[in-house]
Amino acid sequence: MMLSGWGNYPRVDCTVTRPRDVAELMGAIGRNPTLIARGAGRSYGDAALNRAATLVTTRLNRIAAFDPASGVVSCEAGTTLDELIEVFLPRGWFPWVTPGTRFVTVGGAIASDVHGKNHHLDGTFGRHLLSIDLALADGSVVRCSDNENPDLFAATQGGMGLTGVILRATFRLRPVETDLVVQHTTRTRDLAQTFSALEDASDATYSVAWIDCLARGANLGRGVVYRGEHAALGDLPPAREGRAYEDAPRRSRTLPLSPPSFALNRYSMGALNAAYYGRAKAGRNLVSYQTFFYPLDALLHWNRIYGRQGFVQHQCVLPLVSCDEALRELLTMIAARGTGSFLAVLKLCGEAARGPLSFPMRGYTLALDFQANAGNFSLLTELDEVVAAHGGRFYLAKDARGGARLLRDGYPRLEEFSRTRDRYDPRRRFRSVQSERLGL
């Protein structure tokens, strides 16, 4: 079947297997010369595509154990964060780290070593991971943790499924008192103010900035900065007194069709950005966890917005020492072309994670979406050069068109990853369209 990542680009003809249990999954590993695991399909590009065998793990979604004293949960890798939240948020527990969608699987969160709005304090998903059971290329299953196969444990975090198939994971959840978030909103006039507001929010558990990437001149880098904390019982409004969790339906609308590609242009995107910036209300308010963490999940299939040809995301992280200069260059180039993204997000990252291919490092990460067309690919190549010149790197979970040189330059522990992979999968049976494109 034709398959793609969340960006709907590229589309690749893949043989798909949907194992119902571990026995079927192990059988698929045994009979296929090459393969890759795929969860809910929320990585953006070609990281979870293999033409010969793509193993979709979403049927393996059983929760095996939970300790209500410590918040430690064990579940199969096909379990989504949405399923975990549905079960455990009413009991006062929430994922320590979540990306911008709740529809990712635990296996995908580990393989991408996802980060969220709290990386500056709480790190990646892998920091809260205690152990995994990993199916290897030779048909064996091994337990990996800090004490058992620690090299494989580290390499699998951010390893994009290239070390094996994650079967089960054990990790910590965060205790919370309610399902609400106390959100503080700040509008900024330019990039200097945006940086200042994010630095002021660095002691908050969560912080993120939306950037108007089409703003130019004195308004370059203007945005809206959000900071948040899980609401305590004392923060509940009178109408919710005594009800820490409200069992309300999580309504989402669906975008049924892809609009024509010409609908997104300099003028429509500029109008959308100006409207979003103008409507942002500064100050404090209580919002649902869905609104704060997962605003895009309110529109199912929002990836269709960019048209049938799909879109690509350019997400980079830049070290603190050069991020100001680099971001000014990037935003100036994007604004000049007028093809910028409406979904431009800037976040502060903390220390690097244990995985040699884990994405974040100390600095700022910028994520932008672009329609998949020749003009934007040319711009993206220019953006790559700026990132490389300033010592940055791109995010494998979002990549659909980056080059091998940027991978080598951006990930100094690449050889460490390759040595570990060769030790456990010398024939490179676990591979993807992305790994072949990048020479991984």
Rosetta blueprint (number, residue, H / E / L):
1 M L
2 M E
3 L E
4 S L
5 G L
6 W L
7 G L
8 N L
9 Y L
10 P L
11 R L
12 V E
13 D E
14 C L
15 T L
16 V E
17 T E
18 R L
19 P L
20 R L
21 D L
22 V H
23 A H
24 E H
25 L H
26 M H
27 G H
28 A H
29 I H
30 G H
31 R H
32 N L
33 P L
34 T L
35 L E
36 I E
37 A E
38 R E
39 G L
40 A L
41 G L
42 R L
43 S L
44 Y L
45 G L
46 D L
47 A L
48 A L
49 L L
50 N L
51 R L
52 A L
53 A L
54 T E
55 L E
56 V E
57 T L
58 T L
59 R L
60 L L
61 N L
62 R L
63 I E
64 A E
65 A E
66 F E
67 D E
68 P L
69 A L
70 S L
71 G L
72 V E
73 V E
74 S E
75 C E
76 E E
77 A L
78 G L
79 T L
80 T E
81 L H
82 D H
83 E H
84 L H
85 I H
86 E H
87 V H
88 F H
89 L H
90 P H
91 R H
92 G L
93 W E
94 F E
95 P E
96 W L
97 V L
98 T L
99 P L
100 G L
101 T L
102 R L
103 F L
104 V L
105 T E
106 V H
107 G H
108 G H
109 A H
110 I H
111 A H
112 S L
113 D L
114 V L
115 H L
116 G L
117 K L
118 N L
119 H H
120 H H
121 L H
122 D H
123 G L
124 T L
125 F H
126 G H
127 R H
128 H H
129 L E
130 L E
131 S E
132 I E
133 D E
134 L E
135 A E
136 L L
137 A L
138 D L
139 G L
140 S L
141 V E
142 V E
143 R E
144 C E
145 S L
146 D L
147 N L
148 E L
149 N L
150 P H
151 D H
152 L H
153 F H
154 A H
155 A H
156 T H
157 Q L
158 G L
159 G L
160 M L
161 G L
162 L L
163 T L
164 G L
165 V E
166 I E
167 L E
168 R E
169 A E
170 T E
171 F E
172 R E
173 L E
174 R E
175 P E
176 V L
177 E L
178 T L
179 D L
180 L E
181 V E
182 V E
183 Q E
184 H E
185 T E
186 T E
187 R E
188 T E
189 R L
190 D L
191 L H
192 A H
193 Q H
194 T H
195 F H
196 S H
197 A H
198 L H
199 E H
200 D H
201 A H
202 S H
203 D H
204 A L
205 T L
206 Y E
207 S E
208 V E
209 A E
210 W E
211 I E
212 D L
213 C L
214 L L
215 A L
216 R L
217 G H
218 A H
219 N H
220 L L
221 G L
222 R L
223 G E
224 V E
225 V E
226 Y E
227 R E
228 G E
229 E E
230 H E
231 A L
232 A L
233 L H
234 G H
235 D H
236 L L
237 P L
238 P H
239 A H
240 R H
241 E L
242 G L
243 R L
244 A L
245 Y L
246 E L
247 D L
248 A L
249 P L
250 R L
251 R L
252 S L
253 R E
254 T E
255 L L
256 P L
257 L L
258 S L
259 P L
260 P L
261 S H
262 F H
263 A H
264 L L
265 N L
266 R H
267 Y H
268 S H
269 M H
270 G H
271 A H
272 L H
273 N H
274 A H
275 A H
276 Y H
277 Y H
278 G H
279 R H
280 A L
281 K L
282 A L
283 G E
284 R E
285 N E
286 L E
287 V E
288 S E
289 Y H
290 Q H
291 T H
292 F H
293 F H
294 Y L
295 P H
296 L H
297 D H
298 A H
299 L E
300 L E
301 H L
302 W H
303 N H
304 R H
305 I H
306 Y H
307 G L
308 R L
309 Q L
310 G L
311 F E
312 V E
313 Q E
314 H E
315 Q E
316 C E
317 V E
318 L E
319 P E
320 L L
321 V L
322 S L
323 C H
324 D H
325 E H
326 A H
327 L H
328 R H
329 E H
330 L H
331 L H
332 T H
333 M H
334 I H
335 A H
336 A H
337 R H
338 G L
339 T L
340 G L
341 S L
342 F L
343 L L
344 A L
345 V E
346 L E
347 K E
348 L E
349 C E
350 G L
351 E L
352 A L
353 A L
354 R L
355 G L
356 P L
357 L L
358 S L
359 F L
360 P L
361 M L
362 R L
363 G E
364 Y E
365 T E
366 L E
367 A E
368 L E
369 D E
370 F E
371 Q E
372 A L
373 N L
374 A H
375 G H
376 N H
377 F H
378 S H
379 L H
380 L H
381 T H
382 E H
383 L H
384 D H
385 E H
386 V H
387 V H
388 A H
389 A H
390 H L
391 G L
392 G L
393 R E
394 F E
395 Y L
396 L L
397 A L
398 K L
399 D L
400 A L
401 R L
402 G L
403 G L
404 A H
405 R H
406 L H
407 L H
408 R H
409 D H
410 G H
411 Y L
412 P L
413 R L
414 L H
415 E H
416 E H
417 F H
418 S H
419 R H
420 T H
421 R H
422 D H
423 R H
424 Y H
425 D L
426 P L
427 R L
428 R L
429 R L
430 F E
431 R L
432 S L
433 V H
434 Q H
435 S H
436 E H
437 R H
438 L H
439 G L
440 L L
